[in-house]
Amino acid sequence: MTHPTGTDAAPLLRINEVAAETGLTTRAIRYYEEMGLLEPAARSDGDYRLYDASDLDRLQFIRSLRDDAGFSLAQIGQLLEDEAARERNRERFRQTGDPDERRALILDARARVDHQIEILEAKAARLATMIHEARARGRHIDAHLAELEGGQAPRPERTHDGGPLANPERTHDGGQAPDSERGDGAAAGRPSEPPT
């Protein structure tokens, strides 16, 4: 059930309808409001919260940052505030012809983008560290498995996407592996070909 605010106006939704649309609980939506992450587009005569399409987009964005990217609500608040300030700056930039004010608005927008980049890079660095640590645990497990299988050599090294290296006879720097690590004639004890 939707609640139009006028003939041409987009319908507004109550909080339980927004919860159904976004997959969030009504409690979570109210909490985001308390945290300052969301403000309902309107209130009904009975003081019910009413939300528009931009509110739904904002909630989906918050959920994506929280669940998919692992940001804290405090970090999400910083990202949203920077974005809101940039939107205010854009509107003010259109309204003013003062070169000094325009320059100040541009510099503020740039500083806010830099702040967003700083938050995102910190998260990316943390994720990269976690990936590195997980790979190290995987190598440790492989070593134990090789020991249990009778001292066999560890499994072939894998690329970042999980596939085997294209040429296992090459070293990491592109050179040929030593004879003792290759399966060619020299390593198998066969006589080498006579020089021509």
Backbone bond lengths (Angstrom), bond angles and torsions (degrees), N, CA, C in turn:
res aa  C-N    CA-C-N  psi(-1)  N-CA   C-N-CA  omega(-1)  CA-C   N-CA-C  phi
1 M - - - 1.471 - - 1.519 109.42 -
2 T 1.338 117.21 123.33 1.453 121.56 -178.32 1.510 110.28 -107.76
3 H 1.325 114.84 167.31 1.459 119.29 -173.05 1.524 108.98 -133.35
4 P 1.324 118.72 87.00 1.468 120.35 -179.79 1.520 110.99 -65.25
5 T 1.323 114.63 146.59 1.464 119.38 179.10 1.521 111.38 -101.83
6 G 1.313 116.46 -1.02 1.450 119.70 179.70 1.510 109.19 178.29
7 T 1.320 116.48 176.36 1.458 120.07 -175.59 1.516 111.66 -61.79
8 D 1.335 117.48 -46.57 1.460 121.84 -175.62 1.517 112.77 -100.54
9 A 1.301 117.40 -1.62 1.456 120.02 -175.93 1.523 110.55 -78.31
10 A 1.349 115.42 146.44 1.460 119.83 175.29 1.521 108.70 -67.31
11 P 1.317 117.74 146.42 1.464 119.57 -178.55 1.525 111.56 -66.71
12 L 1.300 115.21 146.26 1.457 121.90 175.85 1.523 108.93 -102.50
13 L 1.320 115.84 148.89 1.457 121.46 -176.39 1.517 110.78 -113.56
14 R 1.327 115.51 147.39 1.455 120.40 172.24 1.527 108.92 -81.60
15 I 1.326 115.50 168.57 1.450 120.32 -171.20 1.535 112.70 -63.11
16 N 1.349 117.24 -35.89 1.458 118.72 179.40 1.525 111.51 -69.01
17 E 1.326 116.77 -31.21 1.463 120.79 176.25 1.525 111.16 -71.43
18 V 1.322 115.92 -38.90 1.468 120.30 176.64 1.526 110.21 -64.12
19 A 1.317 116.77 -40.59 1.466 120.51 178.32 1.526 110.45 -59.81
20 A 1.332 116.39 -42.63 1.469 120.02 179.53 1.524 110.85 -66.06
21 E 1.330 117.62 -36.37 1.468 121.52 -178.61 1.527 112.08 -71.53
22 T 1.321 117.04 -37.06 1.466 121.00 -172.59 1.516 114.20 -98.94
23 G 1.335 117.24 -15.55 1.455 119.47 -176.18 1.517 113.27 80.63
24 L 1.312 117.10 7.83 1.460 122.02 176.39 1.523 109.93 -93.75
25 T 1.309 116.84 160.23 1.458 120.35 174.73 1.519 109.52 -85.19
26 T 1.317 116.17 156.42 1.464 119.56 176.69 1.527 110.28 -62.75
27 R 1.324 116.06 -32.46 1.465 119.72 178.37 1.521 110.76 -64.19
28 A 1.359 116.72 -41.50 1.463 120.13 179.44 1.522 110.54 -65.12
29 I 1.327 116.68 -40.90 1.462 120.14 -179.82 1.530 110.45 -62.66
30 R 1.330 116.23 -44.41 1.472 119.07 177.79 1.527 111.28 -62.90
31 Y 1.323 116.09 -37.98 1.465 119.76 179.74 1.521 110.99 -65.04
32 Y 1.337 116.93 -39.37 1.463 119.83 177.24 1.527 110.51 -62.71
33 E 1.320 116.37 -35.47 1.464 119.53 176.51 1.531 110.44 -65.30
34 E 1.328 115.95 -43.28 1.466 119.97 179.29 1.526 111.45 -62.67
35 M 1.334 115.80 -33.00 1.465 121.11 179.48 1.527 112.31 -79.35
36 G 1.325 117.34 -5.97 1.460 120.78 -179.28 1.509 114.10 82.22
37 L 1.348 117.40 14.12 1.458 120.72 -179.17 1.524 112.28 -85.56
38 L 1.319 116.98 -15.87 1.457 121.31 -174.52 1.516 109.24 -149.95
39 E 1.325 115.41 143.06 1.468 120.94 174.45 1.523 107.90 -133.13
40 P 1.321 118.88 122.91 1.472 120.64 -179.10 1.522 111.35 -56.26
41 A 1.330 114.55 145.63 1.462 118.86 -179.15 1.522 111.76 -66.00
42 A 1.336 117.30 -30.23 1.471 120.44 -177.12 1.516 109.65 -161.45
43 R 1.320 114.26 175.09 1.469 122.44 173.11 1.522 108.27 -127.57
44 S 1.317 115.72 143.28 1.458 120.15 178.63 1.528 109.75 -80.42
45 D 1.330 115.71 174.98 1.466 119.89 178.05 1.530 110.99 -60.63
46 G 1.327 116.42 -31.00 1.456 119.93 178.14 1.517 112.89 -88.25
47 D 1.358 116.81 13.37 1.458 124.01 178.50 1.532 112.37 67.98
48 Y 1.338 117.05 26.63 1.453 120.35 173.11 1.531 109.18 -80.26
49 R 1.337 115.51 141.60 1.453 119.61 174.69 1.528 109.09 -66.87
50 L 1.327 116.07 138.09 1.457 121.78 176.53 1.526 108.92 -127.79
51 Y 1.328 116.62 136.97 1.469 122.17 -173.06 1.521 110.23 -124.57
52 D 1.324 115.67 145.23 1.465 120.04 177.74 1.533 110.33 -107.92
53 A 1.334 116.15 -174.03 1.466 121.16 -175.39 1.527 111.59 -62.77
54 S 1.336 117.06 -35.73 1.468 119.09 179.93 1.531 111.20 -66.78
55 D 1.332 116.38 -33.00 1.465 119.83 176.26 1.537 110.76 -65.33
56 L 1.340 116.03 -40.58 1.467 119.22 177.83 1.525 111.10 -63.64
57 D 1.340 116.22 -42.39 1.468 119.79 178.21 1.533 110.56 -61.53
58 R 1.309 115.54 -40.87 1.469 119.91 -179.21 1.533 110.31 -65.35
59 L 1.316 116.69 -41.93 1.468 120.26 178.91 1.524 111.47 -65.26
60 Q 1.323 117.13 -39.86 1.461 120.22 177.40 1.531 110.52 -64.15
61 F 1.336 115.87 -37.85 1.462 121.01 178.49 1.526 110.11 -66.06
62 I 1.321 117.08 -44.07 1.462 121.32 177.80 1.524 110.19 -60.48
63 R 1.313 116.25 -45.42 1.467 120.20 -178.95 1.522 110.80 -63.24
64 S 1.328 117.47 -40.72 1.462 121.10 179.60 1.527 110.91 -63.90
65 L 1.329 116.81 -44.39 1.467 120.09 179.01 1.528 111.01 -64.12
66 R 1.320 116.32 -38.05 1.466 120.52 -178.22 1.517 112.09 -73.81
67 D 1.342 116.50 -51.01 1.467 120.40 -171.98 1.519 113.40 -86.09
68 D 1.331 117.43 -42.00 1.465 120.84 -175.36 1.521 112.37 -84.95
69 A 1.328 116.27 -41.86 1.464 119.48 -176.22 1.523 113.04 -99.02
70 G 1.341 118.39 -13.18 1.456 120.88 175.65 1.513 115.19 76.34
71 F 1.330 118.29 25.12 1.457 120.44 178.18 1.530 110.19 -78.21
72 S 1.315 114.87 148.12 1.461 119.57 173.54 1.522 108.84 -76.77
73 L 1.330 116.39 162.74 1.457 119.67 178.38 1.523 111.76 -64.15
74 A 1.315 116.66 -32.13 1.468 119.77 177.07 1.530 110.69 -64.56
75 Q 1.331 116.63 -43.22 1.465 120.30 178.00 1.523 110.94 -66.31
76 I 1.329 116.43 -39.83 1.462 120.15 177.49 1.520 109.88 -61.50
77 G 1.339 116.90 -41.90 1.456 120.74 177.81 1.518 112.06 -59.43
78 Q 1.329 117.14 -40.16 1.461 120.69 178.76 1.524 111.32 -65.37
79 L 1.337 116.26 -43.34 1.462 120.06 179.07 1.521 111.49 -63.74
80 L 1.329 116.37 -42.13 1.461 120.23 -179.73 1.520 111.91 -68.52
81 E 1.320 117.07 -38.39 1.461 120.48 179.01 1.522 110.93 -65.49
82 D 1.327 116.81 -42.18 1.462 119.96 177.21 1.527 110.80 -61.45
83 E 1.328 116.19 -41.14 1.464 119.78 -179.96 1.522 111.07 -67.15
84 A 1.340 117.28 -39.97 1.456 120.69 178.26 1.531 111.03 -64.89
85 A 1.326 116.24 -39.79 1.467 120.39 178.83 1.525 110.94 -65.37
86 R 1.333 116.61 -38.16 1.463 119.95 177.60 1.523 110.68 -64.55
87 E 1.332 116.96 -37.37 1.464 119.70 177.54 1.532 110.67 -66.56
88 R 1.343 116.88 -40.34 1.463 119.56 176.34 1.529 110.93 -62.67
89 N 1.339 115.53 -40.17 1.462 120.12 178.94 1.527 111.38 -63.26
90 R 1.341 116.07 -40.80 1.460 119.00 179.57 1.528 111.31 -61.65
91 E 1.337 115.80 -42.67 1.463 120.03 179.41 1.524 110.90 -64.46
92 R 1.325 116.20 -44.40 1.466 119.81 179.42 1.526 111.09 -65.37
93 F 1.335 116.64 -35.83 1.467 121.59 -179.45 1.535 109.96 -62.62
94 R 1.344 116.14 -37.50 1.468 119.70 179.00 1.532 112.07 -69.11
95 Q 1.319 116.21 -27.71 1.458 120.75 -173.40 1.523 113.59 -87.99
96 T 1.319 116.80 -21.68 1.457 119.35 -174.95 1.527 111.25 -108.39
97 G 1.338 114.11 147.07 1.459 119.99 174.23 1.514 111.85 -111.85
98 D 1.330 117.08 3.52 1.461 122.27 -179.02 1.526 109.08 -72.78
99 P 1.339 118.58 117.88 1.469 120.92 -178.24 1.525 112.83 -60.30
100 D 1.329 116.94 -38.65 1.462 119.41 -179.05 1.530 111.31 -66.53
101 E 1.337 116.19 -41.70 1.465 118.81 178.91 1.520 110.61 -67.46
102 R 1.300 117.37 -40.05 1.458 120.68 178.01 1.530 111.35 -61.51
103 R 1.320 115.01 -41.14 1.470 118.78 178.61 1.527 110.06 -63.67
104 A 1.337 116.62 -42.59 1.469 120.36 179.51 1.527 110.63 -62.47
105 L 1.325 117.21 -39.51 1.461 121.18 179.49 1.529 110.83 -65.80
106 I 1.313 115.61 -40.97 1.472 119.44 179.38 1.528 110.72 -65.88
107 L 1.325 116.38 -42.42 1.460 119.68 179.63 1.535 111.22 -64.38
108 D 1.334 116.33 -38.80 1.458 119.86 177.62 1.523 110.49 -65.14
109 A 1.332 116.64 -42.13 1.468 120.39 178.32 1.525 110.42 -61.44
110 R 1.320 116.27 -41.26 1.469 119.72 -179.84 1.520 110.89 -64.70
111 A 1.324 116.65 -41.30 1.466 120.69 179.28 1.526 110.83 -63.07
112 R 1.313 116.99 -37.40 1.466 120.15 179.80 1.524 111.66 -70.80
113 V 1.325 116.77 -37.15 1.466 119.42 175.13 1.527 109.98 -63.86
114 D 1.327 116.57 -42.11 1.468 119.97 177.57 1.526 110.71 -60.08
115 H 1.321 116.05 -38.05 1.471 120.17 178.82 1.525 110.23 -65.34
116 Q 1.325 116.93 -41.95 1.459 120.11 177.04 1.530 110.78 -62.01
117 I 1.318 116.54 -43.23 1.471 120.75 178.97 1.523 110.50 -61.05
118 E 1.325 116.40 -40.97 1.466 120.73 179.39 1.532 111.25 -60.76
119 I 1.329 116.65 -43.51 1.468 120.36 178.72 1.522 110.79 -64.73
120 L 1.329 116.57 -44.84 1.467 120.84 -178.09 1.528 111.43 -67.12
121 E 1.323 117.31 -40.33 1.463 120.12 -179.84 1.527 111.26 -67.28
122 A 1.328 116.74 -36.57 1.464 119.73 177.02 1.521 110.24 -62.90
123 K 1.329 116.72 -41.18 1.462 120.37 177.47 1.525 110.82 -66.33
124 A 1.335 117.20 -41.90 1.463 120.75 179.35 1.526 111.40 -63.30
125 A 1.337 116.63 -39.62 1.463 120.07 179.27 1.521 110.80 -64.83
126 R 1.327 116.13 -39.79 1.463 119.98 178.75 1.523 111.05 -65.11
127 L 1.334 116.71 -42.13 1.456 120.31 178.20 1.527 111.19 -64.92
128 A 1.345 116.91 -39.18 1.464 120.31 178.41 1.528 110.56 -62.54
129 T 1.335 116.61 -39.95 1.461 120.41 177.45 1.523 111.13 -63.99
130 M 1.316 116.82 -41.94 1.463 120.36 178.91 1.525 111.61 -63.72
131 I 1.340 116.67 -39.10 1.471 120.25 177.39 1.524 110.43 -64.36
132 H 1.326 116.57 -43.98 1.470 120.93 178.98 1.526 110.78 -60.53
133 E 1.324 116.28 -43.36 1.468 119.82 179.98 1.525 111.22 -65.77
134 A 1.335 117.14 -38.65 1.465 120.57 178.76 1.530 110.70 -65.25
135 R 1.327 117.20 -40.28 1.467 119.99 178.19 1.527 110.90 -65.03
136 A 1.333 116.38 -37.43 1.463 119.59 177.98 1.524 110.47 -63.75
137 R 1.332 116.61 -40.43 1.470 119.41 176.17 1.521 111.01 -63.33
138 G 1.322 116.77 -38.03 1.458 120.14 177.72 1.520 111.84 -62.56
139 R 1.342 118.07 -42.02 1.470 120.91 177.92 1.524 110.85 -64.84
140 H 1.325 115.70 -37.67 1.469 119.84 178.99 1.532 110.29 -63.80
141 I 1.323 116.07 -42.41 1.465 120.17 178.36 1.525 110.65 -65.13
142 D 1.324 117.83 -41.22 1.468 121.34 178.16 1.528 111.32 -60.07
143 A 1.331 116.28 -38.54 1.458 119.64 179.83 1.526 110.94 -64.55
144 H 1.322 116.97 -41.85 1.470 120.35 176.80 1.521 111.28 -64.58
145 L 1.320 117.00 -39.26 1.454 120.93 179.49 1.524 110.63 -65.12
146 A 1.326 116.87 -42.13 1.457 120.41 178.63 1.529 110.97 -62.67
147 E 1.335 115.99 -38.20 1.456 119.82 179.25 1.530 110.50 -65.15
148 L 1.331 117.01 -40.80 1.462 120.78 179.10 1.524 112.09 -67.44
149 E 1.300 117.10 -27.91 1.459 121.11 -178.90 1.516 113.11 -87.60
150 G 1.323 115.74 16.34 1.463 119.64 174.11 1.507 114.94 96.83
151 G 1.282 115.74 28.83 1.464 118.55 175.90 1.505 113.44 77.50
152 Q 1.319 117.86 19.68 1.451 119.86 178.06 1.523 109.65 -66.88
153 A 1.313 113.53 157.51 1.459 118.51 179.20 1.520 109.62 -64.51
154 P 1.331 118.45 148.80 1.459 120.49 177.13 1.514 110.97 -55.49
155 R 1.295 116.19 157.23 1.447 121.59 -179.74 1.522 110.65 -60.24
156 P 1.358 116.60 155.94 1.470 119.11 -178.66 1.516 111.35 -55.33
157 E 1.314 114.19 143.12 1.456 118.94 -179.97 1.512 109.36 -65.11
158 R 1.304 115.08 143.52 1.456 120.99 -176.67 1.526 110.74 -106.04
159 T 1.323 114.11 153.09 1.455 119.00 173.14 1.515 108.75 -78.91
160 H 1.334 116.21 176.82 1.461 120.06 -177.26 1.518 112.03 -63.25
161 D 1.360 117.47 -27.62 1.464 118.50 -178.66 1.519 112.17 -89.88
162 G 1.338 118.16 6.98 1.454 121.63 174.78 1.506 114.15 95.38
163 G 1.334 119.14 -7.68 1.465 121.18 -179.82 1.516 111.56 -86.61
164 P 1.343 117.51 161.97 1.465 120.35 179.03 1.515 110.61 -71.22
165 L 1.326 116.22 156.83 1.450 120.78 175.21 1.520 109.51 -60.84
166 A 1.341 116.71 145.61 1.459 120.48 -175.04 1.520 112.07 -62.99
167 N 1.342 118.70 -37.10 1.457 121.92 -178.75 1.514 108.60 -134.64
168 P 1.350 118.09 97.20 1.465 119.62 -175.82 1.512 112.98 -68.45
169 E 1.359 118.46 -10.28 1.450 120.12 179.00 1.517 112.40 -86.09
170 R 1.324 115.70 -0.95 1.457 119.91 177.07 1.516 110.04 -97.71
171 T 1.314 115.38 145.12 1.456 119.51 174.95 1.519 107.46 -81.20
172 H 1.332 115.75 174.34 1.469 120.28 -178.00 1.521 111.47 -62.74
173 D 1.350 117.29 -29.10 1.461 118.31 -177.72 1.526 111.52 -90.66
174 G 1.341 118.14 8.12 1.441 121.02 175.38 1.513 114.09 94.44
175 G 1.326 118.17 -5.43 1.468 120.82 -179.51 1.510 112.12 -80.90
176 Q 1.359 115.91 170.90 1.453 120.52 179.15 1.524 109.75 -77.30
177 A 1.313 116.75 139.26 1.458 120.39 178.78 1.523 109.59 -68.13
178 P 1.353 119.24 153.05 1.462 121.96 177.80 1.520 110.84 -59.60
179 D 1.355 115.44 156.67 1.460 120.55 -178.42 1.517 111.99 -55.43
180 S 1.333 116.55 -36.34 1.461 119.79 -176.41 1.515 111.86 -66.95
181 E 1.365 117.62 -17.18 1.449 120.48 -179.03 1.519 112.42 -104.87
182 R 1.373 116.95 1.78 1.444 119.82 -178.16 1.511 110.33 -108.58
183 G 1.328 115.02 160.61 1.457 120.17 178.32 1.501 112.04 -103.01
184 D 1.383 118.43 27.60 1.457 119.33 -178.00 1.524 110.54 -87.27
185 G 1.312 116.46 -173.26 1.460 120.53 -175.08 1.495 113.38 -63.07
186 A 1.332 117.58 -39.04 1.459 119.11 -177.97 1.508 110.79 -62.15
187 A 1.380 116.89 -41.80 1.453 119.20 -177.73 1.507 110.89 -71.93
188 A 1.343 118.73 -27.74 1.459 121.35 -177.43 1.519 112.67 -85.25
189 G 1.302 117.00 -1.02 1.459 119.88 177.18 1.508 113.37 90.85
190 R 1.350 119.55 5.99 1.443 120.64 178.22 1.506 109.44 -79.44
191 P 1.338 118.54 148.22 1.463 120.38 179.30 1.515 109.93 -66.03
192 S 1.301 114.46 143.78 1.464 117.92 178.49 1.507 108.92 -74.23
193 E 1.351 115.65 159.34 1.450 121.59 179.13 1.534 109.84 -65.15
194 P 1.329 118.24 139.84 1.471 119.83 178.61 1.526 110.14 -66.74
195 P 1.324 115.91 146.12 1.464 118.14 178.46 1.512 110.62 -63.44
196 T 1.324 117.02 145.29 1.458 120.99 178.82 1.502 110.62 -94.38
